Structure formats: C-alpha cells, structure tokens
C-alpha cells in the first residue's frame, strides 16, 4: 500500500512539474518526451487531482484553461484507463460516448472536406462549401452535449469538492462554441471566395474542429471514468431523466438504461397521479393526448419562441423522419443551408405579426406533399412559436364522386 501511495505521489509531482514547464513556455514535444521517459501511464484520477491542486496553489484558472490543450496533447494516450468501470448500454455515459463517436466522425469528414477546398473550383467549390456549411450547422449540436455536462454532471463533482477541472472544461466549451458560431457566420457570407475561406479556415474553422475532437479525448480519458467512479446508480438515473429536457447531440439513444430495482415510470407525474391536462373545451389524460397527436394523419413539429425544436409527433407513417437528436436544436440548423434564409424570413414575419401562415407543396417520390407553417399566439396575441404541419395529399387528390357507405378500404 505504501509503495502505491509513494508511486502516486511521485507521478502527481512529476505531472505537476511537467504542466508547469508548459506554463513557463516549454514545448509540447519536449515535455511529452520527458513524460514518456519518466512516466509510463497515469491513472485518470491523478490528472484531475493535479489540476485541482494547481488551482488551489494559486495558478489562475485562466492559465490552466490556456494550458488545457497543451497538457491534453502531451497526455493523450498516456492515461491509464485499466481501472475504469464498464459502461452499460444506454447509460448516460454510453450516450455521451456515442455522441462523441458522431462528433469525431463529422469533425474528421469536415476537416477532409476543408483540406480539399484548395483543389476545388466553380460548381465543385460551391457544392463543397454547401457541405461544409451543413456540417458546421450540425456541429453546433455539440452545445447540447456540453450543456448536459455543465448542468447535469458538473454539479455532482462540485459536491465532492472537485471544482477546478469542471470550470476549466466549461471554459473550453465556451471557447469551442465561440469558434463554431464564428465559423457559421463566416460560412454565411454571400459569395464567399475560396481564398477568403482558406484564410478563415486557418483562423477559425480548423481550430473549431480541432477543439471538438480534443474535447472528446479529455472526456473519454479523464472525465467519464472519473464520473463513473464518483456517481451512484441513483444519481445516474436522475441525470438520465433530465437529459431529454436539454436534448441529445447527433444521436438518438435506442436503449433506455434503468438501474436494478427501479420501476418503469408512466408518461409523466401528472399521468401517474391520475391527473389530466385541462383545456377550455375539455381535458385529456396524458396518454390520450399522446395517442391523438400520433394518430392524426399529419406530421407535426413544434418550434418554440426561441426557435428551438421542442416536439414532434411520432405517427407510424411519418413523411419526414425525425429523431430526438433534433430536440432543442435551433430550427435553422435542421434545414439545408441553402434554405436557411427562407426559415429566417418565415420566423421574422411570424414574430413581427406580418404573417400567420406559410404554405408550400412539393412532389416527392411520386407523392404530393403539403407543408404549412403556422404562427402560434396566445390570447393576447403574443408569439409562442411555430407549428409545422406536413400532409400527404396524394390520396385526397385521387378522390372521385362520393363515399356514403361504410367501407374500411
């Protein structure tokens, strides 16, 4: 036991020394080589302890934040995960890991697309630019991933006295968010020239992609194993129940994890207690309302007053497929970049009161699809959000004569 304690003290002291060398201007490569020479692997918990100690000893959080990428790069692949707990399928950490897989895949693909831009011209360049715009719109979804960490995971660490590292990681989240937003603003510039895009890519777009990727490593090598050690199953179950309120990132969990001994819950507390949703012209039980919304022969999607997707119906024959990864996503990022200006126009006109509905109809796969957007307002006329209703009109357009006799065909 004493040998283990001594080894731990030595590793932490050495790691602290190396991080301070980075702080004093040492190169990442030389520090990494010293790490490889003096230490083999470092338990993930000790990395967090060292960060916490440095902050407690007076190293400003801003300095630790600026060092975050450097010492993560030095440590990458050297963190010992052999003692970490296994993660059950559908567990909140499993969901975060699946989201990371999607984030890494999309970041890698977008990086390759950006690297190829210098060789593209004319229509080929414009098509690549559209793909990159669409990718960054999707990558903004990482905000939901970060919010679940900030509001659902970090409070548990703070309860056990681990306050510094979460603050540092939160700072990196804000930095990455800013880079993604900046990238989207650049990509929305009309007639963006290739040379301008290449310059912007070096300053903003590539750092955004690099930041997203490196954060997944920090999570998988340090944060997630530590969280698995710190939280009990009851804590994780509370986190899981609150996760949908924030939403998922590029991934819709297919398995619902429940710890042993937890009974399945009904639709919500109101339904469980036998209550109902009272409206001016009647009332519904929650499961009745759910059945009605999923039985209507239309697709329904609700966007709230802050332009976030909050609900979609789940009929068995939806025209446009949806998954829960779009919940709490900005509605603009749910549409192709080429149509984003149309979405903005509709929302602006609805909010100003200039318009109340916007109809479209398209031919899709031999079907006539009617799509209409409705402004939702309360009794005082205040804007509440937008309702999208999509309807397959093909069968109705083929109707002839009348049908007055019961027939189930």
Residue pairs with C-beta under 8 A, 6 or more apart in sequence:
8 43
8 46
11 39
11 42
11 43
11 46
12 46
12 49
12 50
12 53
14 38
14 39
15 35
15 39
15 42
15 46
15 47
15 50
16 50
16 53
16 54
18 31
18 34
18 35
18 71
18 74
19 50
19 54
19 67
19 71
20 54
21 31
21 34
22 28
22 31
22 67
22 70
22 71
22 74
23 59
23 63
23 67
28 70
28 73
28 74
31 74
32 73
32 74
35 74
35 75
35 78
36 78
39 78
40 78
41 78
41 79
41 80
41 82
42 75
42 78
42 79
42 80
43 79
43 80
43 83
44 79
44 80
44 81
44 84
44 221
44 222
44 225
44 226
45 225
45 226
45 229
47 75
47 79
47 222
48 162
48 165
48 222
48 226
51 64
51 164
51 165
51 168
52 162
52 163
52 164
52 165
54 64
54 164
55 61
55 64
55 164
55 168
56 164
61 164
61 167
61 168
61 171
62 171
64 164
64 168
65 168
65 171
65 172
65 175
68 168
68 169
68 171
68 172
68 218
69 172
69 211
69 214
72 214
72 217
72 218
73 214
75 221
76 217
76 221
79 221
79 222
81 221
81 225
84 224
84 225
84 228
84 229
85 225
85 228
85 229
87 93
87 94
87 97
87 224
87 228
88 94
88 257
89 255
89 257
90 253
90 254
90 255
90 256
90 257
91 236
91 240
91 257
92 148
92 152
92 236
92 239
92 240
92 243
92 257
93 224
93 227
93 228
93 236
94 257
95 243
95 248
95 251
95 253
96 145
96 148
96 149
96 219
96 224
97 220
97 224
98 251
98 253
99 145
99 248
99 249
99 250
99 251
100 216
100 219
100 220
101 251
102 249
102 250
102 251
103 139
103 142
103 145
103 212
103 213
103 216
103 249
103 250
104 213
104 216
106 135
106 138
106 139
106 250
107 139
107 209
107 212
107 213
108 213
109 135
110 132
110 135
110 136
110 139
110 209
111 206
111 209
113 128
113 131
113 132
113 135
114 132
114 201
114 205
114 206
114 209
116 128
117 125
117 128
117 129
117 132
117 194
117 197
117 198
117 201
118 194
118 198
120 128
120 194
121 194
125 194
129 187
129 192
129 197
130 336
130 337
130 338
132 187
132 205
133 184
133 187
133 188
133 337
134 336
134 337
136 180
136 183
136 184
136 187
136 205
136 208
137 184
137 332
137 333
137 337
137 340
138 250
138 333
139 180
139 208
139 209
139 212
140 180
140 181
140 184
140 329
140 330
140 333
141 249
141 250
141 325
141 329
141 333
142 176
142 177
142 180
142 212
142 249
143 177
143 249
144 246
144 247
144 248
144 249
144 328
144 329
145 249
146 173
146 176
146 177
147 246
148 239
148 243
148 246
149 169
149 173
149 219
149 223
150 166
150 170
150 173
151 246
152 239
152 242
152 243
152 246
153 223
153 227
153 239
154 166
154 169
154 170
156 227
156 230
156 231
156 235
157 163
157 165
157 166
157 226
157 227
157 230
158 166
160 230
162 226
162 230
165 222
165 223
169 215
169 218
169 223
172 211
172 215
172 218
173 215
175 211
176 208
176 211
176 212
176 215
179 204
179 207
179 208
179 211
180 208
180 212
182 204
182 208
183 200
183 204
183 205
183 208
186 192
186 197
186 200
186 204
186 205
187 197
187 337
188 340
189 196
231 239
233 259
233 260
234 259
236 257
236 259
237 258
237 259
237 262
240 256
240 257
244 324
244 327
246 328
247 324
247 325
247 326
247 327
247 328
247 329
248 324
248 325
248 327
249 325
250 325
251 325
252 323
252 324
252 325
253 324
258 264
265 272
266 272
266 286
266 287
267 286
267 287
267 290
268 286
270 276
270 277
270 286
271 285
271 286
271 287
276 283
276 284
276 285
276 286
277 283
277 284
277 285
277 286
277 289
284 292
293 300
293 313
294 313
294 314
294 315
294 316
295 315
296 313
296 315
297 315
297 391
297 392
298 313
298 389
298 390
298 391
299 312
299 313
299 315
299 318
299 319
299 320
299 322
299 388
299 389
299 390
299 391
300 311
300 312
300 313
300 387
300 388
300 389
301 309
301 311
301 312
301 313
301 322
301 387
301 388
302 309
302 310
302 311
302 312
302 376
302 385
302 386
302 387
302 388
303 309
303 310
303 331
303 385
303 386
303 387
303 388
304 310
304 384
304 385
305 383
305 384
305 385
307 330
307 331
307 332
307 347
308 328
308 329
308 330
308 331
309 326
309 327
309 328
309 329
309 331
309 334
310 327
310 328
310 385
311 327
312 322
312 326
314 322
319 364
319 369
319 390
319 391
319 392
320 390
326 334
331 343
331 347
331 386
332 340
332 343
332 344
335 342
335 343
346 355
346 358
346 373
346 386
347 386
348 354
349 355
349 358
350 356
350 373
350 375
350 383
350 386
351 383
353 381
353 383
355 375
356 374
356 375
357 372
357 373
357 374
357 375
358 372
358 373
359 370
359 371
359 372
359 373
360 370
360 371
360 372
361 368
361 369
361 370
361 371
361 393
362 368
362 369
362 371
363 369
366 394
367 392
367 393
367 394
368 392
368 393
368 394
368 397
369 390
369 391
369 392
369 393
370 390
370 391
370 393
371 388
371 389
371 390
371 391
372 388
372 389
372 391
373 386
373 387
373 388
373 389
374 386
374 387
374 389
375 383
375 386
376 383
376 384
376 385
376 386
376 387
377 383
377 384
378 384
